[in-house]
């Protein structure tokens, strides 16, 4: 399902215009990204938790030259599915 499909489905089920639904979805996404980037957890009960993880510095190989390189530590977004989401998907 793409964002366009999600917007169309929500628009139909909630009886709102696609434009309004898309603006709402964009705002939710912006808020989640901003909060997680700032180090906060965003928990949506029954759905899941968005959080910030850290990937440690590690050694790697440059595929073009074969030289050993150091890949720096970086922040990575994490998502953990909630209990109800897991239960629904598992069947």
C-alpha positions as CSV (number, residue, x, y, z in Angstrom):
1,X,0.0,0.0,0.0
2,X,1.4,3.4,-1.0
3,X,0.8,6.7,0.7
4,X,-1.6,7.5,-2.1
5,X,-3.6,4.3,-1.5
6,X,-3.7,5.0,2.2
7,X,-5.0,8.6,1.7
8,X,-7.7,7.3,-0.7
9,X,-8.8,4.6,1.8
10,X,-8.9,7.0,4.8
11,X,-10.7,9.6,2.7
12,X,-13.4,7.1,1.7
13,X,-13.8,5.6,5.2
14,X,-13.7,8.9,7.1
15,X,-15.6,10.9,4.6
16,X,-13.0,13.6,4.4
17,X,-11.4,15.1,1.3
18,X,-8.2,13.5,0.0
19,X,-6.5,16.8,0.4
20,X,-7.4,17.1,4.1
21,X,-6.4,13.5,4.8
22,X,-3.0,14.0,3.1
23,X,-2.3,17.1,5.0
24,X,-3.2,15.3,8.3
25,X,-1.0,12.3,7.4
26,X,1.9,14.6,6.5
27,X,1.5,16.5,9.8
28,X,1.5,13.2,11.8
29,X,4.6,12.1,9.9
30,X,6.4,15.4,10.5
31,X,5.6,15.3,14.3
32,X,6.8,11.7,14.6
33,X,10.1,12.4,12.8
34,X,10.7,15.6,14.7
35,X,10.1,13.9,18.1
36,X,12.2,10.8,17.3
37,X,15.0,13.0,15.9
38,X,14.9,14.9,19.2
39,X,15.4,11.7,21.2
40,X,11.8,11.2,22.3
41,X,9.8,8.0,22.0
42,X,6.5,8.1,20.1
43,X,4.2,5.4,21.3
44,X,0.8,4.7,19.6
45,X,-1.0,2.3,21.9
46,X,-1.8,-0.9,20.1
47,X,0.1,0.0,17.0
48,X,3.8,0.5,18.1
49,X,6.6,2.6,19.2
50,X,8.9,4.8,17.2
51,X,12.3,5.3,18.8
52,X,15.9,6.4,18.1
53,X,18.6,3.7,18.1
54,X,22.3,4.1,17.7
55,X,24.4,2.1,15.3
56,X,28.0,1.7,16.7
57,X,31.1,2.7,14.8
58,X,32.4,-0.2,12.8
59,X,34.9,-1.3,10.3
60,X,33.9,-1.7,6.7
61,X,35.4,-2.2,3.2
62,X,35.1,0.3,0.4
63,X,33.6,-1.7,-2.4
64,X,35.4,0.3,-5.1
65,X,38.9,0.1,-3.8
66,X,38.8,-2.8,-1.3
67,X,40.4,-0.5,1.3
68,X,39.4,-0.8,5.0
69,X,37.3,2.1,6.2
70,X,35.7,3.2,9.5
71,X,32.0,3.7,9.3
72,X,31.1,6.3,12.0
73,X,28.4,5.9,14.7
74,X,25.0,7.0,13.5
75,X,21.4,7.4,14.7
76,X,18.9,5.0,13.2
77,X,15.1,5.1,13.5
78,X,13.5,2.0,15.2
79,X,10.0,0.8,15.2
80,X,8.6,-1.9,17.5
81,X,5.2,-3.3,16.8
82,X,2.7,-3.1,19.6
83,X,1.0,-6.1,21.2
84,X,-2.3,-5.7,19.3
85,X,-0.5,-5.2,16.0
86,X,1.6,-8.3,16.5
87,X,-1.4,-10.3,17.5
88,X,-3.5,-9.2,14.5
89,X,-0.7,-10.0,12.0
90,X,0.1,-13.4,13.5
91,X,-3.5,-14.4,13.1
